[in-house]
Amino acid sequence: MTSQAADGPEPVVASRRSKITPEREREFFDAVLEQIRECGYDAVTMEGVAASTRCSKSTLYRQWKTKPQFVVAALRSSSRSRFAGIDTGTLAGDLRGAARAAGEWSGKDTRLLQALGHAIMQDPDLKRALREALVEPEIAALREILRRGVERGEVPPDTPALEYVPAQMFGVLRIRPVLEGAYADPDYMVRFVEAAVLPALGIE
């Protein structure tokens, strides 16, 4: 890395976005999100990400003018639902499947949410991107699972607990590390669904 690159973006090209491949962009996004998980949002710098991905920091600044813009882009690029595609034919089976899926990514996503906790309260764009990436797709997929269960007649549409299933699922993912010092792994999540969610819906 040259001293010029280390000091900042070159003024001649500062206004241009460099051409990078989707694979390289994904590498940058993965690096910044992993550093947030490991070090916390405030400790992450463009310089640190540049060093870990072996590029000049001017490359990052040409693509994303500030760290918040970079992190927002990384979050939005990660938007996906781990619950999408779960369809076992029964509501109980789908909820168990969702529980296993949630437990598999619990550690990474919970650490990211915790690391961004203060920052998202200060930055509306960051908060919106976090919801779009990690919250809204999962809630939509979970509500689709519940809708299918209602349509199949497995649970009455006026069952009060239907409204609170997303809060139950996401709540236990966030609170278990606080209460017990451990992430909610797949086995824990399945036990939780069987002990708390299914009975609340009137399903055995």
Secondary structure, DSSP 8 states (H G I E B T S, - for coil): --HHHHH---TTTTTS-----HHHHHHHHHHHHHHHHHH-TTT--HHHHHHHHTS-HHHHHHH-SSHHHHHHHHHHHT---SSTT---SSHHHHHHHHHHHHHHHHHHHHHHHHHTHHHHHH-HHHHHHHIIIIIHHHHHHHHHHHHHHHHTTSS-TT-GGGGGHHHHHHHHHHHHHHHHSS---HHHHHHHIIIIIHHHHT--
